[in-house]
Amino acid sequence: MSQSIDLSRGFDVQHVLHELKHYLPAQAPLMDFVHHNTLHAFQHLDFSAGTQKAATIFGYKVTLSMQEFRDLYTAERINPQVLDRVITERKGADQLKEWLKKALHHNYRKETSPRIGTLRSHWKTQYNLDMDSLMHPLLFRILCSFLDQGISMWHFPVNEKGFLSALRRLEKHSDISIFRRKRAKDLLLNTKCEISDLLHLLIGDENLYEHYLFDQQFAHQGWSGMVATIEEHPHTLLDTRRISLHDLIIFELLLEIDTLDFVLGNDWVPMGEKINVQPQALFDKIDYSERSEVLNIWQEAFEWTYYDQVLAGIQLEKVDTRNIPSKSFQAVFCIDDRECSLRRYLESFDPECETFGTPGFFGVEFYFQPQGGKFFTKSCPAPMHPKYLIREEESSSRLELDVHLLKQSHSSVGGWLISQTLGFWAAIRLFFNIIRPTMSPATASSLKHMDKYSKLSIECGEHPEKVNDLQVGYSIEEMVARVETVLHSIGLVKDFAPLVYIVGHGASSVNNPYYAAYDCGACSGRAGSVNARVFSYMANHPEVRQRLVVKGLKIPVETQFVGALHDTTRDEIVFYDEFSLPAHNFELHTQNEVIFEKALDYNAKERSRRFYAVDTQQSALKVHEKVLRRSVSLFEPRPELNHATNALCIIGRRYLSKGLFLDRRSFLNSYDYTIDPEGIYLSTILNAAAPVCGGINMEYFFSRVDEQKLGAGSKLPHNVMGLFGVANGIDGDLRPGLPTQMTEVHDPLRLLMIVEHDPEVVAKSIQRSAATYEWFINNWINLVAVHPETQELYRFKSGHFEPYHTLQKDLPLLHDLKSLIETNTENLPVYLITQD
C-alpha cells in the first residue's frame, strides 16, 4: 500500500481505484449488515498511529474529546492510579508530573483541517461554485434508481453490461437528457470516456489526478463505499446489479463537466491552471502531535481502569470448580454478549445445569433456501464460502400480506381507491398500535426465517444433489468432522446431560433498517435457528455417534440435542423438533422450559433498566410483558441495545467468569485448555473471535466517537434508499456505521480478550494466522493470558507476554442484583457475585 503519491509513475488508474477501495467504507447493504472494523484500511499500523493517520487524512474523530476524558476522570470513571501507571509506562517515572499536568490541565489547539477535500475546494475558491450541492442530488438519485431493490415502481433500464451501458441506453432512448449541456452527453455516447481524458478536461495537471479522485469520492464516501462493496461482492444484492467504482467516477466526472458548462459556459479552464500552490499530498508523512499522545494516554487509562477491575475479579472470585457429574441439562449458546446475562440466570435458577458458548453458526456453514424462496442466504461468517445448501421442505407457513404494502397502492388509481377505503382502517389500526403494539406483516421477526415444523435437507446420501455447484446436505463424514470440532473446542466431551440445547439467536423489530445487525453476526446477519437445528440433527444421528466413538468421543444413547432460538429483543425462546423426544426426555424438557421461561423474564427485567419507558421496579413477568410490546412498537427507535457496551471476550472454562457480574459486556467462548495442550483448537477459536468480536467492537467504538462520519447519526431522519442503505432525506450521502440509538450508552473501549492457557501456547496460537496476529500485535485488540494453574496474569505487549499485576485489590460484593438493576441505568462496575 503506497503511503504517498509517486509522481514518477504517472497517473495509474488501476492503482488509484485499488487505493480508493481500500480506504472507502466497506459496509455491505442492509440485508448483509455485518459488523467490521470501520478503519480496516489502517489495521496494518499500530492502533495509535493508524487512528492518527485516519484523523489527519480524512478528518475522522478517533477518540473521545479531551474534555470528555477529563469529565470521566472527575466522575472517577478513570482511576488516578491507572492514569499514573499508563504515563509511567509510556514516558518514564521522571516524566509523570509533567505529563499528568498536560493531561489534566493543558489547553491544546484544535487539530488542523483534514487533508481530504483541499484540492477539490478550489472550485469554490476559484469559481465560487459549490460543486457538491449542484450535482450530488442528481448523482445520488440516479445511483439509487439503478441499485433499487424493490421500492421504485419504474425500473431503471438495467442490462447485463453494467451501469455506464444502462446510462447510454437511457440517453439514446429518452426525450430528456440527464445532462444539461451537449458536451457531456457527446462524451458519454461518442467517446471511450476514459477517466484520464475526463480529468485532463477538468484538472489538466496529471500530478493532481489522484488527489482529486480521493477528494471527489470521499465527498460522498457512503455511496462510493457501497458501490465498491457491491462491485466486489455482487451477491450482496438479491436483485444483482453490475456497477463499478470505475463507472461511478466516469459518470461523476461527466456530471462535473456538465455542471461547469451549464453554470460558467465557456468561461472556465482546468483547475490545475488556476492553482499556484499545490496542496499537501494526502499520504505525506504525518507528525505525531503532543495532543494526540495525551489523547492516547487518556484512552489507555480509560480502558485499563475497566480491564483492571475484570482481571482483579478473575483472581478474586472463588467458584467451586469441581465437576458436577450429573447435569440437569446443558445449553450451548452463541458467544454473543447478549447471552451473557441469560446464561447467568439459567445457572442461578438451576445450579445443576451447565452452559457453553461458541460462535452461533455452530460450525455448520451453508446457504439456506426457505421453501418457496427464490434466493439463497448465507448462514455462516461472512468471509466463509460454503459449499453446502440446506433447503426447507414441507413448510406449512405462508407469508402474511398487507395490502397497504402492495405495489398497486402506489399507482394513481389504486392508490386513490385504497386511501379512500382501507386507508381509514389503516389510520384506526395505527392509533390502536400506539396503545398496544402487536406483530404485523411488517415486523422483522427472527421466527420468520424458518418454519418451526418444516423439514430440512440435512443429509445428502450416497449420491449428493447439486444446485448451483452447492451440495444439498452433508455426508456422514462431513457431519462427524463438524460435531467433533465444535464439541472439542468448547470442552464438552464427557458427562453429557440427558438434554443438550443448541441455542441460536435472532431478533424482532419494526421500522428498523438495521434489523440484520441485531441478528447473529456469525450467521451473516441471519437468525441462528437453522444452524441450531442442523447441528442438533448431526449430533443426534446414530451413525455420526458411532464414528465419533472411534475418535474417542462417546455421546450416551440417552443424550439428545435440541435446537432452539432465543429472540434477544423479545426475550422469547422457541424449541425445534422437541416433539420427537422420547417420553422421559420430553418430561425433562417440559421441566427445563419452566427454567428457561423464568430466566427470560428476569433477563428482560435486567435489560429494561436501560429502557426509560419501562418501569423496571415491577415484577419480572410484568416487565417482560412490556418488553414484548415494546419490541414491536412502530415508534421505538431502540428495540434493544444490541452489542452496546461490549468490551470483553473471555475464552476459557466457565468458572473463569461465573462468579462475576459483567453487566452483559462480555463475549463468552467456552474452551478447555486440558483438551488442547498445543493450542490447535485455540487457534481456530481466535481466528474467528478476533475478526468477529473485534469487528463488532471497532464498529461500535468508531460509531460512538464520530457519529457523523464513521457512524450513522440519529435514526430519526433516516430514509431507506432502495432497500440497501440509509441516508438523511432523499438527497443525502449513505450513512455507514451505526446510528446513535445503538451507541449512545456505549463506552468506546477496545476489546480485551482474556484467554485461559499458558502464555507461550497463546503466543503460538495467535501467530499461526497473520490476519489474526495483526489484531494483537498492532493493539486493535488487547490480550491477556490467564495461566490456568497459577491464575497469574500476562499482558501481551510489543510482541511478547509480560506479567500483569492488578491495581485493584478488592471488588464490591453483589448481594442484591434485583435492587441494583432497579436503581441504575448507567454502565456498572464489576461485582463479585455472592454465593449465598
N, C-alpha and C positions, 0 to 999 in steps of 0.2 A: 504494500500500500504506500503510495507516494505521500510524502509529507509536505511537498512544495511543488509548484508548477515548474516543470522542466522546459524552459524556453528553447533549448537546443533541439528538442524533439519535434517542435512544431505542434500544431493542433491535431490531436488524435481523437477522433470522435468516439471510437470504441472505448478508449481509456477513460474518457470523461463520463460516458454512460456507466461504465463499471464503477467509477468512483461515486457517482450520484446514487446509484442503487445501494451502495454500501452505507452511505450516510443518511439516506432518507428513512422515515419511519417505516417499519415493516409489519404493521398491524394488518391482519387479514380482514376480509369482510365480516360483517356482524355474525353470520352463520358459523364462522370458524374463529370466533374471538377467543384466542388462546394467549395467555399471559407470556410475556417475554421481556428480556432486558431492553428497555427503551433505548439505551445508549450502547447497544451491542457493537456498534462500529468502533467504540473506544475500549473494548474489553481486553484488547491485547496490551493495553497500558495499565499501569498501576491505577487503582481507583482514584487517588488524589490527582494524579497527572491527567488521567483520562477525562475526569469530570471538569477539571480546569480548562482543558483544551476545548471541550464541548461548549463551555460557557463563553470562552474568548471568541471562538469562531462563530457560533450560532446564537449566542445571546441567551442560552438556557440558564435558568436558575437551578443549581445543583445541590444546594443545602438550604436549610432554614436561614433566615437573616440573622445578622449579628444581634439585633435586639431580641429576637425570639429566643436565641440561645441564652442570652443574659436573663431573660424573664424566667426561663426554665431553671436557671441556676438560683435565682431569687426564690422561686417556688420550691426549692430543694429537690427538684427532679434531676438535677445533675449534682452528684456527690463531690464536695470540695476535695476530698481525698483522692478521688479518681482523677479529677482535673489536675491535681498536683502530680500524680503518677504519670499521666499522659505527657505533661510538659517535661517532666524529668527524663522520661524515656526518649522523647524526640529532641530535646535541646540540652540536656545535661542539668545536673543539680545546681550548678553555679548560675544558670540562666533562669531558674524557676521564678524568682521575684519579678524579673523584668518582663517575662512573657505572661505571667499571671496578670500584671498590670495592663499589658496590651490587650489581653482577652477581656478583662473586666471593664476597662475604662477608656481605652484609646479610641478616638473618633477617626474612622477611616473614610476616605473619599470614595464615592461610588465608582465602581469599575467603569472603564471607558466603553463606548458603544461597541457592539459586536462587529466583526469584520464582514459578515454576510450582509449583502444589500448595499454596500458602499459604492459599488460601481454602478449598479442599476439606478441608484438615486440620482444620477446625473440627468436623467430625463426630466426630473422635476427642477433641478437647479439650472440646467442649461436651456430647457424649453418650456419651463413652467407647466409641465404635463404630468398628471398623475396617471401613469400607465395602468396601474393595477385597477383603479376604480373604473377606468374606461373599458377594459377588455376582460377582466376576471368574471363578471356576471355572465357574459356570453360564453366564455370558455367553460365555466362550471356547468352551465345548463346543458351544453352540448355533450360534455363528458357524462353527465348524469343520465341524459336520454340514451346515450349509446350503451352504457353499462346497466341500464334499468333491468331489474329482476321481476317486474310484475306490477308496478304502480301505474305506469303510463298506459293510457288507453290506445294511443297511436305509437306504433313501434318504429324505431329508427331503422332505416334501410340497411340492416346488418347483412354482411355476407362473409364468406369464409376467408376472404383476402385481408380482412382487418380494418382498422379504424380509418386510415387515410383513403383506402379504396371506397369505404362507405361514404366518406365526405365527398369524394369525387363524383360518386353516383348521385349524391344529393344535389350537388352543384349543377350537374349536367341536366337533371330532370326536374328541377324546381323552377318556378317562375320568379321566386325571390331568392337572392343570394345571401349567404352568411356574411359575406364581405360587403363593405360599403363603397369600395373603390375597385377599379378594374384590375390593377396590377396584382394584388394578392391572389385573385381568382385565376388569372392567367398563369401565375407561378405554380399554383396547385395543379391546374389541368394540363399545362403545356410544357412543363419542365420536369427534370428529375427531382427537383425540390430537395437538394442536399442541404444538410444543416450548415456546413461550412459556407455554402453560397449565400444562404439567407443571412448568416452572421456577417458576411462581407458587406451586404447591403446595410445592415443595421449598425454594426460596430466598426468595421473596417480594419482595425488593428488586431491581427491574429493573436498577439500576446494577451489580449483581453478576453478571448472567446471562452476559455474555461471558467474564469471568474464570473463572467456574465451569465453563463448557463446555471452555475450554482446559485447566483442571486435570483435568477428567474424562477427556478424550480423550488427554492426554499421560500419564495414569496407565497407559495401555497403547498407547503410540504405534505399536508394531508392528502390532497388529490394526487400529487406526484408519487407519494409513497404507496397509495392504493394502486395506481397504475403499474408501478414497478413490481408490486407483490402479485398482482393478477397476471402480469407477463410471465413471472417465474413459476407461478402456481395457478394455472387457468382453472383447475378443478375446484378452486375455492368459490367460484360462481356456479350455481346449478345450471343456469342458462348461460353457457360459456360465451365469452367474447374474446376476439383476437385484438389485443391492443398492446402497445409497447411504449416505453418511455421515449424511444426514438421518434415515434409517430406523434406523441403528445408535444414534444419540443418543436417539431416541424410546424404543427398546427398553431402553436402559440407564437412562434416567430412570424408566421404569416399574419396572425391577428395583430401583432405589434406593428408590422409594416403597414397593414391596412389602417390601423389607428393613426399612425403618424401621417399617412397620406390624407386621411379624412380631416384631421384637425389642422395640419400645417400645410397641406397641399404639397407643392414642390419646395417649400421653404425649410428644408431640413437636410442635414448631411449626417453621415455616420458618426456615432457617438465618439469614436476614437479620435476624430479630427478636432473635437472641441475640448479634449481633456489635456491639460498642461502637466498635471502631476498624477502619475499612475497610483491607484490605491494599493495599499499593502496587500500582498498575496495572502490568500486565505490560510494557507498551511505553512506560512513562515514560522520560525521558532517562537515559542511562547515563553515569556518570562514568568516564573512562579512568584507571585506577589506576596508581600507580608500579610495582606488582608486574607488572601486565600489560605495561607498557612494557619492563621488564627482560626478561621472557619473550620479547617480540618481538625484542629485541636479540639474545638468545641464538639464537632461531630463525633470524634472518637470518645470523648469524655461522656457524651450523652449515651452512646451505645454501651460503653463498658460499665456505666452506672447500673444499667439494667442487667447486662450479662453477669456482672459480679454477683447480683442477687441470685440469679438462677444457678450459677456454679456453686455458690455457697450452699444453696438448698440441696443440691445433689450430694454434697459432702455431709450435710447435717441430718438429712432425713433418715429415719430408722424404720424401714419397712421390712416386714417378715419376708425373706426371700425363699423360705422353704417351699418346695413344690407341693401343691395340693393334688394328690394323685387322682382323686375323684372329682372331676369338674361337672358342675351342673349344666353348663353349655359353654361353647366358645364362639366368639364372634370376630370375624376378620373385616375390618373397616378400611376405607381409603386413608392414606396418611393425612388427608385434608385437615387443616387446623380447626374447622368447624365440627369435626367429630371428636375433638379432644374432650369437650365437656360431656357429651353423651356417653362416651366410654367411662368417664369418671362416675357418672350417675349409675350406670349399669353395675359397675364394680362396688358401688356403695350399697345399692339395694340388694345385690346378690353377691356377697363376698366370695362365693364358690365359683363364680363364673370367671372367664379369662378372655381378655380382648387383645387383638393384634392390629397392626397397621401395615399396609403395603400399598403401592400405587394402585388406584382404583380401577385400572383396566384388568387387574388380577392376572397379568402375564399372558392374556389371550388377545392377540392382535388380529383384527379382521375389519372388513367392511360389512355394514349391516344394511339389509334391504327389507323394510317392512312390507307386509302383504299389500299389494296394490301400489306400492311405491315405485316411482319412476327412477329414482336416483339411489346411489349407494352412498352411505355416510360412514366416514372413518370412525372407529371406536377404539382408539389406542393413541399413545402420544403422537403429536403432530409430526415429529421428524421420522417416525417409522413408516415403512412402506409394506403394508400387509400383502400376503399372497392368498388370503383366505376370504371367503364370503359366507356370512351367516344369513340365511333367509328365514323370514317369518312365514308360517303356514297355518292354515285352519284358524285364522283370526275371525272372531265374531263382531269385533268393534267396527264402528263406522264413524267417519269424521263428521262432527256437527257442522251445520251450515248456518250462517247468519245472513239473511237477505240484504242487510244493510252493507255487507262487505262484498256482495256480488258486483261484477263489473257493470251490470245493467243499471245499477243505482247511479252510475256516473254519466249515463247518456242523457241527452236533453229531455227526451220524453219519459224514459224510465225513471230518471232522477226526479222529475216533477211529480209523477204519479206516486212514487214511493214516499217522497217527502210529505205529500198531502194525505197519505193514508197511514202507512206503517211509521212514518216519521213522528206522528203524535204518540204512538205507542212507545217508540224509542225514547221520547222525552220523559214519559212516565216511568219507564224502566230505569232510565238514568237517575231519576230522582230517588227511586227506591234503592238503587245500587249505592247511593251516597250513604243511606242509613244502614243498610245491611248488604255489604258486598258479597257476591256469590260467584261461583265458577261460570264461565261463559265460553263460547267457541273461540273468543279472542285470547283466552288465558293460555299462556305458555306453560304447560304442565309437564313435569317430568314423567308422569304416568302415561302420557300420550305417545311416548317414544316406542312403546311396545305393549301389545295386548297381554294382560296378565295370564289369560287362559290359552294363548296361542301355542303352537309348537315351533321349535327351531330346528333347522337343518344343521345339526352339530357334527354328526358322524358321517364320514364320506363313503365308507365301504371300500371294497377292493378296486372298483373302477370309478374314481372320482369324476364328478361332473365339473366341467369348466365353463365359467361365464366371464367373458372379457378378460381372459387369462387369469382369472381368480378361481381357486379350488373351492368348491362348495363343501364346507365342513372340514374336519380334521381326521387324519388316520389315527389309529390307536397309539402308534409310537409317538406321533406328534402330541397327542393328549398326555401321554406319560411324561414327556420331557417338560411340559408346561406345569403340570401338577407338582412334579418333583422339585422343579426350580423354585416355585413360589413357596411351598411348604418348608423347604430347607432354608430359604432366605429369611423367613420370619421366625424360624426355630420351632415350628410346630411339627415335630417328628415323633412324638410319643405322648402318652397319657391323653388320648383323644376323648373328648366328651361324646355322649350319645348324639348330640346335635352340634354341628358347626355351621354357623351362619356366615354367609359371604355377603356383605352389605355394601352395595354400591350407593352412590348418592346422586341426586339431581335437585332441581329447584323449580318452583312455580312462581309466576309473576304475571302482571298485566301491564300493558303500556310501558314495556321496558325493553328498549333496543339492545341492552346488554345482557339479555337472558342467557346467552351462551357462556358468558363469563361466570355465571352463577352455577353452571353445571360442572362436571368433572373435567379438569384440565388434562388428566391422564387419559381421558376418552375423547380428546379433541373438542372439548366443549359440548359433550353429549352426556346424557344421564348414563350411569353405570349399570343399569338394570340388565341389559342383555349380557354384558360381561359376567355379572354375578350368576346368572342362570347357566351360561356356557361353562364356567369353571365348575360349578356345582355338579353339572351333568358329567363332566370329565372325571371329577373326583369320586363320583358315585358309581362309575362304570366298573362292572366286575372284572373285566379283562385288564383295565388300567390298573386296578388294585393288585391283580396277580403279578403284573410285570413290575410294579413298584416294590413288591416283596423281594423280588430278585435283586433290586437295587438297594435293599436294606431299609425300606420304608414300609412298615406294616400298619395299615389302617384297619381297625377292627370291623368285623362284618356289621355289628350293630350301630356303628357310627354312620350318620348320614349328613350330607351337606345340603344346606337350604339357601337358595338365592334370595336376596331381599334388596329393597331400595328405600333409602332414607331421603325424604324430601326435606332439605335443610331450611327452606323458607317456611314451610307449614309445620315442621316437626311431626311428620307422619311417617309411618313405615308400612310397606307392603311386602308380603312374603310370596314367593313363587313356588309352585309345584308342591305346596305343603300337604295337599290332599292325597298325594301319592305315598305319604309316610305310613308305615305300619301303625297299628293301634297304639302300641306302647309309646313310640316316639311322638305320635301325634298328640297324645295326652301330655307328654313333657313339653311339646311345643306350645300347647294351649297355656300351660303354666308360665312358660317363658314370655309369651305375648303380654301377660299382665305386667311383668317386669319391664319390658320394653315400653309399654304404654306409660307407665309411671315415670320412667326415666325421661321420656319425651315430654311429658307435662312439665317436669322440673327443668328440662333443658330450655323449653320455651320461656319459662319464667326467668331463667338466668339471662337469656338473650334480651328479654323485654326491658331490662334495666337501661338499655340504650334507646328505647322507643318512648318518646315523650308523650305520645297519645295513649299509652297503656299504663294502667295503674299496677305497678309491679307488686304492690303490697297485698293484692288479692291472692286467693288461693291459686295453686299451680294449675288446677283444672280450669278455673275461670280465666286466668291469664292466657292459657293455651287456646281457649275458645276465641279470645280477642285476636290473638296472633293469627289464627286461621282466617278470620275475616279480613284482617289487615293484609294478608298475603295476596288477596285477590282484589284489593281496592284499586280502582282506576286512578285514584288521586294520590296514591302512595309512591313517592319518588325513592323510598328506601325500603324495598320489600324485605331485604335483610342486609347486613353489613359485609357479607361475603368474607374476604380474607383480611378485612381491615384489622390493623394492629398486629399482623403476623410479624414475628421477629426471631423465631427459633425453629430448628429442625433437629429432633433428637433421634439418633439411630442407635438402638440398643435394646436390652431387655426392659420389660415394662416397669420393673421395680425402680429403674433409674429415675423415673419422674412420677411414679404413682403416688408418692406422699406429698407432692407439691401442687399448690393451686397456681396454675399458669394463665388463668384468665383467657382461655381459648386462643392463645398466641403461638402455639407450637404445632408444627407438623410432627407426627409421631410415626416413625418407621421401625417396626419390630425387627430385631436382629440378635442372634445368639452367637457370640464370638467363639464359644466352645465347639460349635459345629463347623466353624470356618477359620481354622488357625492360620491359614495363609492369606486370608482376606480376598479370596476369589469372589465369593458372593457379595462381599462388601464393595468391591469394585463395581459390580453390576448395579448395586443399590445407588452408589454415589453417581454413577453415570446417568442415572435417571433423576435422582434427587437434586443434583446441582442445577441443571438447566430448568427443571420444573419448579422447584421451590425457590431457587434463586431468581428465576424469571418472574414469578409472582411477586416476590419481594421487591425486585427492582422496579417493576411497573407501578406498584403502589408507592414506592419511595419517590420516584420522579414525578408521578402524577400529583403527589401531595405537595412537593416543594415548588413545582412550577405548574400551576393549574391551567395556565393559558396556552403554553407552547408544548409542554410534554403531557399535560392532562387534557381533559375534555371540557373543563369548566362546569358550570351548573347544567343539570339535565333540563331544567325548565324551559329554556328557549330552543332546545334541540329540535331539529326537523329531520326525519328519516329520509335519506336520499336513495331512491331506487332500491330499497331494502338491503343495501350493502354498507352504508355508513351514516353518520350523523353530522349535521352542520348547524350553525346558528342561522336561522332563517332559511331562505331559499337560494341565497347567493353567496353563502359563506364557504370558507375552506372546510374540508372534512376534519373532524376533531379526532386525533389519535389519543391513546391513553385512556384513563378512567375519569368519570365525572366526579365532581366534588362530593356528591352524596355517597360515594363509595370510599372516599378517602379522608373525609373531614375529621374523623376520630383517630386517624392513623398516625402513629409516631414513626417518622422516617428514620428507621434503624436498618442497617444492613443485617442480613440473616446471620445468625450464629448457628453453625452446625456443630452439634455435640455427638461424638462417636465413641462408643464403648469398645475399646480394643487397645492393644499395645500400640504406643505411638509409632514404633517402627513399622508395624503392619499397616497402620493407617497411611503413613507416608508412602509406602509402596503401592497401596491401593489407589491413591489419588493420582499417582504418576503413570498408571497404566494407560490412561487416555489423555492426550494432550488437551483436548477440548475441556475435559473435566478439570485438569490441573490448572488451566488458565483462570478458572473462577477463584481458586485458592491462592495461587502464587501472586496474583495481581490484586488480591484483597477485595474482590467484589463480594465474596462470602468470607466471614471469619470462621475459623475452625479451631475446635478444642477437642483433644482426645482425653477420655477418662480411662485410666488404667483399671481394668476390671477386677483386679485382685487387691490393689492398694488404695483405690479411689483417688489417687493423685491426678492432678490436672496438668495438661500440657497444651500450651498455645502454639499454633502454627504461625511462625513469623519469619520472614526473609528466607523461606525455603527449608526451614527445619523446625522441629518442635523444641520448645523450651518450657521449663516448669512454670506454672502459674499459681500464685498464692492469692486467695481472695482477700479483699479488704474487709468485706462483710463477715462478721464472726457469729452473728445470730440472725434469725428471721422471726417476724411475728407469727404467733400461732393462730390458726384459724379454728375457732370453736363453733362459730355460728355462721355458716355460709348463707343461710336464709336472710339474716339481718344485714349481712354485707352487701348482697345484691339488691336488697330493697332500699338501701340508703346511699348507693353510689352509682354514678353514671360515668365517671371518668375511668381512665386506664388504671388498673390496680397493681400494686406491687406483688412480689412473690410471697406466698404464705406457706408455712408448713401445716399440713392438714393433721389435726389431732386424731389419734386412733382410739377414740372413746367408744 
